[in-house]
Amino acid sequence: MTDDIFQSAMRSSGDVAGVFEYDGDVAYFYLYDLSKNKGQQIKSAIHVMSGVPDFSDREVRISWNKSEDFVGLYIKRKLWAAFDIDGTKYGGGYSPTETPVLPDELLSRF
């Protein structure tokens, strides 16, 4: 049985955060608007995977790009999903046998 995984990274201004959550069944990457009330903070969500992951919490990292207008989810050192600050979604659909499918323009931002 795999433990739950939770990782997050807040933008330096403290207003927005990227959050990864695996609950033992499904994994999602969220963009949280921290200025909103609890229960209303999820600005956007990307389904990352369902089932048992082949990665541990140490292999999950969330990182903001230099200008802090994009936040990315890295699994096993590969960028798998990202949001821009407005909530536009990129990627998801993690699979250990696939490679991430993300636009080159996005990749160049990280």
FENPE-V306016 format. One record per residue. RES is the residue in one letter. SS is DSSP state (H for helix, E for strand, C for the rest). NEAR is the number of other ideal C-beta (glycine too) atoms within 12 Angstrom. D_LAST is the distance of its C-alpha to the last C-alpha in Angstrom with 2 decimals. Layout:
BEGIN
RES & SS & NEAR & D_LAST
RES & SS & NEAR & D_LAST
END
This chain:
BEGIN
M & C & 7 & 33.46
T & C & 18 & 29.83
D & C & 14 & 29.22
D & C & 18 & 27.20
I & E & 31 & 23.56
F & E & 21 & 21.98
Q & E & 31 & 18.69
S & E & 26 & 17.23
A & E & 30 & 15.01
M & E & 22 & 16.23
R & C & 27 & 14.64
S & C & 14 & 16.40
S & C & 13 & 18.79
G & C & 13 & 19.96
D & C & 18 & 20.18
V & E & 33 & 17.61
A & E & 34 & 16.46
G & E & 43 & 14.66
V & E & 33 & 17.43
F & E & 43 & 18.04
E & E & 30 & 21.73
Y & E & 33 & 23.82
D & C & 18 & 27.49
G & C & 16 & 29.20
D & C & 17 & 29.22
V & E & 23 & 26.06
A & E & 37 & 22.42
Y & E & 31 & 20.45
F & E & 45 & 17.14
Y & E & 34 & 18.06
L & E & 40 & 16.92
Y & E & 34 & 19.68
D & E & 26 & 21.17
L & C & 23 & 22.88
S & C & 15 & 25.19
K & C & 15 & 27.04
N & C & 10 & 29.91
K & C & 10 & 29.62
G & C & 8 & 29.88
Q & C & 11 & 28.13
Q & C & 21 & 24.70
I & E & 24 & 22.86
K & E & 27 & 21.18
S & E & 28 & 19.69
A & E & 24 & 19.70
I & E & 34 & 18.45
H & E & 24 & 20.86
V & E & 35 & 19.22
M & E & 32 & 22.46
S & E & 17 & 26.18
G & C & 17 & 28.44
V & C & 17 & 28.05
P & C & 30 & 24.63
D & C & 18 & 24.43
F & C & 28 & 22.04
S & C & 17 & 22.83
D & H & 20 & 21.41
R & H & 13 & 20.23
E & H & 21 & 17.97
V & E & 36 & 16.14
R & E & 28 & 13.33
I & E & 36 & 11.69
S & E & 28 & 8.89
W & E & 30 & 8.01
N & C & 24 & 5.22
K & C & 14 & 7.39
S & C & 13 & 9.46
E & C & 24 & 9.90
D & C & 22 & 10.29
F & E & 36 & 8.12
V & E & 46 & 8.77
G & E & 39 & 8.16
L & E & 48 & 11.01
Y & E & 30 & 11.09
I & E & 37 & 14.56
K & C & 21 & 15.81
R & C & 16 & 12.49
K & E & 25 & 11.26
L & E & 35 & 8.99
W & E & 40 & 12.06
A & E & 42 & 11.73
A & E & 40 & 10.02
F & E & 42 & 11.71
D & E & 27 & 11.56
I & C & 25 & 13.89
D & C & 14 & 16.80
G & C & 23 & 16.62
T & C & 21 & 15.66
K & E & 30 & 15.07
Y & E & 30 & 13.06
G & E & 33 & 14.14
G & C & 31 & 16.46
G & C & 25 & 19.53
Y & C & 35 & 18.78
S & C & 22 & 21.32
P & C & 18 & 21.83
T & C & 7 & 23.23
E & C & 16 & 20.51
T & C & 16 & 17.06
P & C & 29 & 14.32
V & C & 19 & 14.73
L & C & 27 & 11.76
P & C & 18 & 11.74
D & H & 12 & 10.33
E & H & 13 & 9.54
L & H & 25 & 7.25
L & H & 20 & 5.59
S & C & 13 & 5.44
R & C & 25 & 3.80
F & C & 32 & 0.00
END
